[in-house]
Amino acid sequence: MQEAIQDLGPSAVKMLGVLVAQGDPTAIKLVLQHVLPKGGRTIDLDGTADPAELVAAFTSGEISPDEFARAAQGWKTSADAAELKEITAKIEELEELVTALKGRRE
């Protein structure tokens, strides 16, 4: 069933495009809801990757509480991904060492 629904995806997107071109308000709303960032804008910080910058933007009123929460979650997700990558690299290194040690014993 899921595969059959996924196969309909390209046709659905094409039809959505037709409806948007025809000015269908429901189609336009659907597209905008999925294309625009939540809250209606992106947060443009100076890119220092410093969480203090995010806190300062929030406390000064430059960004809303919802924008702060979304940005903070994004930062956390990014940090978690970087940490996971580092842990994975260390595990791979340990596996190589264990394999090398096993080879010496044989």
HUJO-V532253 format. One record per backbone hydrogen bond with DSSP energy under -0.5 kcal/mol. NH is the residue of the N-H (numbers start at 1). CO is the residue of the C=O. If there is no record, write none. Layout:
NH;CO  NH;CO
//
This chain:
5;1  6;2  7;3  8;4  8;5  9;6  12;8  13;9  14;10  15;11  16;12  17;13  18;14  19;15  20;16  21;17  22;18  23;20  24;19  28;24  29;25  30;26  31;27  32;28  33;29  34;30  34;31  35;31  36;32  40;37  44;42  45;43  51;49  53;50  54;50  55;51  56;52  57;53  58;54  59;55  60;56  61;58  62;57  63;57  68;64  69;65  70;66  71;67  72;68  73;69  74;70  75;71  76;72  77;73  78;74  79;75  80;76  81;77  82;78  83;79  84;80  85;81  86;82  87;83  88;84  89;85  90;86  91;87  92;88  93;89  94;90  95;91  96;92  97;93  98;94  99;95  100;96  101;97  102;98  103;99  104;100  105;101  106;102
//
